[in-house]
Amino acid sequence: MRLKAELAATRTAWEPLSFYQKFEHISILILSGLIAVIVVFAMWNLLLKLLVSILSSGFDPTNYEVFQALFGMIFTVIIALEFERSLLVLEERHKSIVQVRTVILIALLAVLRKLIILDPMAHDTSYLLALAAATLALGGSYWFVSRGDAR
């Protein structure tokens, strides 16, 4: 019975929307579904690789390469989940405004993932400086946006 009430409420909320708003909602639902599938497969892949590594005798979490690979996969799932959450928040608010703070947070997570899996000896100094500058710029932007939201 509750499902029927929710469907009826959704139908009545759907009617006054413009064509573009309907298109936007459908796009968000499709993207949410696709990201959910990606998250499920990424978690399954992470679980399988972890189990295979544990069952084989070569699993050493103190090994730097193992640490990099494991946390790289974990951060990939976290980034996808945060992206999914931002889409769901966008859908719930019924506004066409993507929260800048969320976009900056996702970008910070992506840069952090890159820094964790990065082999500093394999890259030149300019690349590392660019990542540091991106991290500082995103951190400063997040601080300014959060400070503005507090007001």
DRENTORRO-415400 format. One record per residue (C-alpha): x, y, z; residue in three letters. Coordinates in Angstrom, 3 decimals, m for minus. Layout:
REM DRENTORRO-415400
<r><X>X</X><Y>Y</Y><Z>Z</Z><aa>ALA</aa></r>
...
END
This chain:
REM DRENTORRO-415400
<r><X>0.000</X><Y>0.000</Y><Z>0.000</Z><aa>MET</aa></r>
<r><X>2.831</X><Y>2.380</Y><Z>0.815</Z><aa>ARG</aa></r>
<r><X>4.393</X><Y>1.807</Y><Z>m2.601</Z><aa>LEU</aa></r>
<r><X>1.149</X><Y>2.821</Y><Z>m4.316</Z><aa>LYS</aa></r>
<r><X>1.064</X><Y>6.039</Y><Z>m2.293</Z><aa>ALA</aa></r>
<r><X>4.663</X><Y>6.832</Y><Z>m3.205</Z><aa>GLU</aa></r>
<r><X>4.011</X><Y>6.164</Y><Z>m6.894</Z><aa>LEU</aa></r>
<r><X>0.926</X><Y>8.382</Y><Z>m6.799</Z><aa>ALA</aa></r>
<r><X>2.914</X><Y>11.175</Y><Z>m5.126</Z><aa>ALA</aa></r>
<r><X>5.665</X><Y>10.819</Y><Z>m7.703</Z><aa>THR</aa></r>
<r><X>3.137</X><Y>10.936</Y><Z>m10.544</Z><aa>ARG</aa></r>
<r><X>1.508</X><Y>14.113</Y><Z>m9.194</Z><aa>THR</aa></r>
<r><X>4.924</X><Y>15.744</Y><Z>m8.686</Z><aa>ALA</aa></r>
<r><X>5.957</X><Y>14.734</Y><Z>m12.239</Z><aa>TRP</aa></r>
<r><X>3.042</X><Y>16.398</Y><Z>m14.040</Z><aa>GLU</aa></r>
<r><X>3.905</X><Y>20.096</Y><Z>m13.513</Z><aa>PRO</aa></r>
<r><X>7.550</X><Y>19.639</Y><Z>m14.574</Z><aa>LEU</aa></r>
<r><X>8.763</X><Y>21.123</Y><Z>m17.829</Z><aa>SER</aa></r>
<r><X>10.136</X><Y>18.938</Y><Z>m20.616</Z><aa>PHE</aa></r>
<r><X>13.718</X><Y>19.762</Y><Z>m19.642</Z><aa>TYR</aa></r>
<r><X>13.101</X><Y>19.009</Y><Z>m15.957</Z><aa>GLN</aa></r>
<r><X>11.642</X><Y>15.637</Y><Z>m16.890</Z><aa>LYS</aa></r>
<r><X>14.644</X><Y>14.974</Y><Z>m19.130</Z><aa>PHE</aa></r>
<r><X>16.973</X><Y>15.974</Y><Z>m16.287</Z><aa>GLU</aa></r>
<r><X>15.254</X><Y>13.639</Y><Z>m13.804</Z><aa>HIS</aa></r>
<r><X>15.343</X><Y>10.721</Y><Z>m16.235</Z><aa>ILE</aa></r>
<r><X>19.039</X><Y>11.392</Y><Z>m16.937</Z><aa>SER</aa></r>
<r><X>19.827</X><Y>11.461</Y><Z>m13.216</Z><aa>ILE</aa></r>
<r><X>17.977</X><Y>8.179</Y><Z>m12.681</Z><aa>LEU</aa></r>
<r><X>19.842</X><Y>6.502</Y><Z>m15.555</Z><aa>ILE</aa></r>
<r><X>23.205</X><Y>7.825</Y><Z>m14.341</Z><aa>LEU</aa></r>
<r><X>22.415</X><Y>6.696</Y><Z>m10.792</Z><aa>SER</aa></r>
<r><X>21.630</X><Y>3.207</Y><Z>m12.024</Z><aa>GLY</aa></r>
<r><X>24.800</X><Y>3.018</Y><Z>m14.099</Z><aa>LEU</aa></r>
<r><X>26.959</X><Y>4.240</Y><Z>m11.243</Z><aa>ILE</aa></r>
<r><X>25.312</X><Y>1.749</Y><Z>m8.876</Z><aa>ALA</aa></r>
<r><X>26.211</X><Y>m1.061</Y><Z>m11.290</Z><aa>VAL</aa></r>
<r><X>29.794</X><Y>0.234</Y><Z>m11.517</Z><aa>ILE</aa></r>
<r><X>30.065</X><Y>0.404</Y><Z>m7.720</Z><aa>VAL</aa></r>
<r><X>28.783</X><Y>m3.146</Y><Z>m7.346</Z><aa>VAL</aa></r>
<r><X>31.294</X><Y>m4.465</Y><Z>m9.905</Z><aa>PHE</aa></r>
<r><X>34.136</X><Y>m2.425</Y><Z>m8.401</Z><aa>ALA</aa></r>
<r><X>33.386</X><Y>m3.767</Y><Z>m4.929</Z><aa>MET</aa></r>
<r><X>33.121</X><Y>m7.312</Y><Z>m6.295</Z><aa>TRP</aa></r>
<r><X>36.461</X><Y>m6.890</Y><Z>m8.076</Z><aa>ASN</aa></r>
<r><X>38.026</X><Y>m5.464</Y><Z>m4.912</Z><aa>LEU</aa></r>
<r><X>36.690</X><Y>m8.353</Y><Z>m2.825</Z><aa>LEU</aa></r>
<r><X>37.901</X><Y>m10.971</Y><Z>m5.302</Z><aa>LEU</aa></r>
<r><X>41.383</X><Y>m9.464</Y><Z>m5.575</Z><aa>LYS</aa></r>
<r><X>41.640</X><Y>m9.190</Y><Z>m1.805</Z><aa>LEU</aa></r>
<r><X>40.507</X><Y>m12.788</Y><Z>m1.256</Z><aa>LEU</aa></r>
<r><X>42.835</X><Y>m14.133</Y><Z>m3.948</Z><aa>VAL</aa></r>
<r><X>45.712</X><Y>m12.169</Y><Z>m2.420</Z><aa>SER</aa></r>
<r><X>44.930</X><Y>m13.448</Y><Z>1.074</Z><aa>ILE</aa></r>
<r><X>44.541</X><Y>m17.051</Y><Z>m0.056</Z><aa>LEU</aa></r>
<r><X>47.794</X><Y>m16.941</Y><Z>m1.965</Z><aa>SER</aa></r>
<r><X>50.888</X><Y>m16.674</Y><Z>0.158</Z><aa>SER</aa></r>
<r><X>51.935</X><Y>m13.392</Y><Z>m1.460</Z><aa>GLY</aa></r>
<r><X>49.662</X><Y>m11.071</Y><Z>0.527</Z><aa>PHE</aa></r>
<r><X>51.701</X><Y>m8.580</Y><Z>2.518</Z><aa>ASP</aa></r>
<r><X>49.752</X><Y>m5.420</Y><Z>3.405</Z><aa>PRO</aa></r>
<r><X>52.953</X><Y>m3.728</Y><Z>4.546</Z><aa>THR</aa></r>
<r><X>54.332</X><Y>m4.011</Y><Z>1.018</Z><aa>ASN</aa></r>
<r><X>54.092</X><Y>m0.573</Y><Z>m0.603</Z><aa>TYR</aa></r>
<r><X>52.809</X><Y>m1.858</Y><Z>m3.962</Z><aa>GLU</aa></r>
<r><X>50.073</X><Y>m3.921</Y><Z>m2.288</Z><aa>VAL</aa></r>
<r><X>49.112</X><Y>m0.920</Y><Z>m0.148</Z><aa>PHE</aa></r>
<r><X>48.947</X><Y>1.316</Y><Z>m3.213</Z><aa>GLN</aa></r>
<r><X>46.821</X><Y>m1.111</Y><Z>m5.210</Z><aa>ALA</aa></r>
<r><X>44.436</X><Y>m1.855</Y><Z>m2.334</Z><aa>LEU</aa></r>
<r><X>43.824</X><Y>1.749</Y><Z>m1.346</Z><aa>PHE</aa></r>
<r><X>43.608</X><Y>2.811</Y><Z>m4.981</Z><aa>GLY</aa></r>
<r><X>40.739</X><Y>0.366</Y><Z>m5.479</Z><aa>MET</aa></r>
<r><X>39.079</X><Y>1.455</Y><Z>m2.222</Z><aa>ILE</aa></r>
<r><X>39.279</X><Y>5.130</Y><Z>m3.182</Z><aa>PHE</aa></r>
<r><X>37.827</X><Y>4.340</Y><Z>m6.602</Z><aa>THR</aa></r>
<r><X>34.751</X><Y>2.879</Y><Z>m4.890</Z><aa>VAL</aa></r>
<r><X>34.566</X><Y>5.857</Y><Z>m2.491</Z><aa>ILE</aa></r>
<r><X>34.717</X><Y>8.334</Y><Z>m5.373</Z><aa>ILE</aa></r>
<r><X>31.955</X><Y>6.493</Y><Z>m7.240</Z><aa>ALA</aa></r>
<r><X>29.800</X><Y>6.376</Y><Z>m4.098</Z><aa>LEU</aa></r>
<r><X>30.274</X><Y>10.102</Y><Z>m3.484</Z><aa>GLU</aa></r>
<r><X>29.359</X><Y>10.817</Y><Z>m7.102</Z><aa>PHE</aa></r>
<r><X>26.249</X><Y>8.630</Y><Z>m6.723</Z><aa>GLU</aa></r>
<r><X>25.280</X><Y>10.449</Y><Z>m3.523</Z><aa>ARG</aa></r>
<r><X>25.652</X><Y>13.829</Y><Z>m5.199</Z><aa>SER</aa></r>
<r><X>23.290</X><Y>12.726</Y><Z>m7.969</Z><aa>LEU</aa></r>
<r><X>20.744</X><Y>11.460</Y><Z>m5.465</Z><aa>LEU</aa></r>
<r><X>20.911</X><Y>14.718</Y><Z>m3.510</Z><aa>VAL</aa></r>
<r><X>20.390</X><Y>16.597</Y><Z>m6.767</Z><aa>LEU</aa></r>
<r><X>17.325</X><Y>14.452</Y><Z>m7.471</Z><aa>GLU</aa></r>
<r><X>15.850</X><Y>14.889</Y><Z>m3.973</Z><aa>GLU</aa></r>
<r><X>16.168</X><Y>18.657</Y><Z>m3.925</Z><aa>ARG</aa></r>
<r><X>14.328</X><Y>19.021</Y><Z>m7.224</Z><aa>HIS</aa></r>
<r><X>16.712</X><Y>21.806</Y><Z>m8.179</Z><aa>LYS</aa></r>
<r><X>18.966</X><Y>21.998</Y><Z>m11.188</Z><aa>SER</aa></r>
<r><X>21.895</X><Y>23.255</Y><Z>m9.133</Z><aa>ILE</aa></r>
<r><X>24.850</X><Y>20.942</Y><Z>m8.649</Z><aa>VAL</aa></r>
<r><X>26.520</X><Y>21.661</Y><Z>m5.323</Z><aa>GLN</aa></r>
<r><X>29.977</X><Y>23.116</Y><Z>m5.986</Z><aa>VAL</aa></r>
<r><X>31.261</X><Y>21.836</Y><Z>m2.661</Z><aa>ARG</aa></r>
<r><X>30.419</X><Y>18.269</Y><Z>m3.659</Z><aa>THR</aa></r>
<r><X>32.160</X><Y>18.598</Y><Z>m7.020</Z><aa>VAL</aa></r>
<r><X>35.272</X><Y>19.985</Y><Z>m5.314</Z><aa>ILE</aa></r>
<r><X>35.171</X><Y>17.167</Y><Z>m2.751</Z><aa>LEU</aa></r>
<r><X>34.994</X><Y>14.540</Y><Z>m5.513</Z><aa>ILE</aa></r>
<r><X>37.929</X><Y>16.210</Y><Z>m7.286</Z><aa>ALA</aa></r>
<r><X>39.912</X><Y>16.233</Y><Z>m4.024</Z><aa>LEU</aa></r>
<r><X>39.212</X><Y>12.536</Y><Z>m3.553</Z><aa>LEU</aa></r>
<r><X>40.391</X><Y>11.833</Y><Z>m7.107</Z><aa>ALA</aa></r>
<r><X>43.635</X><Y>13.768</Y><Z>m6.550</Z><aa>VAL</aa></r>
<r><X>44.139</X><Y>12.015</Y><Z>m3.211</Z><aa>LEU</aa></r>
<r><X>43.685</X><Y>8.655</Y><Z>m4.915</Z><aa>ARG</aa></r>
<r><X>46.250</X><Y>9.654</Y><Z>m7.508</Z><aa>LYS</aa></r>
<r><X>48.704</X><Y>10.700</Y><Z>m4.804</Z><aa>LEU</aa></r>
<r><X>48.265</X><Y>7.395</Y><Z>m2.974</Z><aa>ILE</aa></r>
<r><X>48.870</X><Y>5.194</Y><Z>m6.014</Z><aa>ILE</aa></r>
<r><X>51.596</X><Y>7.436</Y><Z>m7.422</Z><aa>LEU</aa></r>
<r><X>55.164</X><Y>6.224</Y><Z>m7.660</Z><aa>ASP</aa></r>
<r><X>57.118</X><Y>9.460</Y><Z>m7.148</Z><aa>PRO</aa></r>
<r><X>60.263</X><Y>8.043</Y><Z>m8.748</Z><aa>MET</aa></r>
<r><X>58.421</X><Y>7.315</Y><Z>m12.006</Z><aa>ALA</aa></r>
<r><X>57.347</X><Y>10.942</Y><Z>m12.572</Z><aa>HIS</aa></r>
<r><X>59.253</X><Y>14.157</Y><Z>m13.055</Z><aa>ASP</aa></r>
<r><X>59.165</X><Y>17.125</Y><Z>m10.708</Z><aa>THR</aa></r>
<r><X>56.798</X><Y>19.222</Y><Z>m12.831</Z><aa>SER</aa></r>
<r><X>54.140</X><Y>16.502</Y><Z>m12.637</Z><aa>TYR</aa></r>
<r><X>54.420</X><Y>16.304</Y><Z>m8.856</Z><aa>LEU</aa></r>
<r><X>54.294</X><Y>20.107</Y><Z>m8.584</Z><aa>LEU</aa></r>
<r><X>51.178</X><Y>20.161</Y><Z>m10.743</Z><aa>ALA</aa></r>
<r><X>49.477</X><Y>17.641</Y><Z>m8.456</Z><aa>LEU</aa></r>
<r><X>50.518</X><Y>19.672</Y><Z>m5.412</Z><aa>ALA</aa></r>
<r><X>49.157</X><Y>22.863</Y><Z>m7.014</Z><aa>ALA</aa></r>
<r><X>45.887</X><Y>21.108</Y><Z>m7.891</Z><aa>ALA</aa></r>
<r><X>45.572</X><Y>19.859</Y><Z>m4.311</Z><aa>THR</aa></r>
<r><X>46.186</X><Y>23.325</Y><Z>m2.874</Z><aa>LEU</aa></r>
<r><X>43.800</X><Y>24.966</Y><Z>m5.332</Z><aa>ALA</aa></r>
<r><X>41.038</X><Y>22.455</Y><Z>m4.631</Z><aa>LEU</aa></r>
<r><X>41.615</X><Y>22.684</Y><Z>m0.871</Z><aa>GLY</aa></r>
<r><X>41.463</X><Y>26.476</Y><Z>m0.998</Z><aa>GLY</aa></r>
<r><X>38.335</X><Y>26.385</Y><Z>m3.143</Z><aa>SER</aa></r>
<r><X>36.686</X><Y>23.958</Y><Z>m0.748</Z><aa>TYR</aa></r>
<r><X>37.577</X><Y>26.202</Y><Z>2.187</Z><aa>TRP</aa></r>
<r><X>36.128</X><Y>29.286</Y><Z>0.470</Z><aa>PHE</aa></r>
<r><X>32.940</X><Y>27.494</Y><Z>m0.560</Z><aa>VAL</aa></r>
<r><X>32.457</X><Y>25.984</Y><Z>2.907</Z><aa>SER</aa></r>
<r><X>33.082</X><Y>29.346</Y><Z>4.513</Z><aa>ARG</aa></r>
<r><X>30.518</X><Y>30.943</Y><Z>2.214</Z><aa>GLY</aa></r>
<r><X>27.966</X><Y>28.234</Y><Z>3.034</Z><aa>ASP</aa></r>
<r><X>28.457</X><Y>28.875</Y><Z>6.771</Z><aa>ALA</aa></r>
<r><X>27.323</X><Y>32.459</Y><Z>6.294</Z><aa>ARG</aa></r>
END
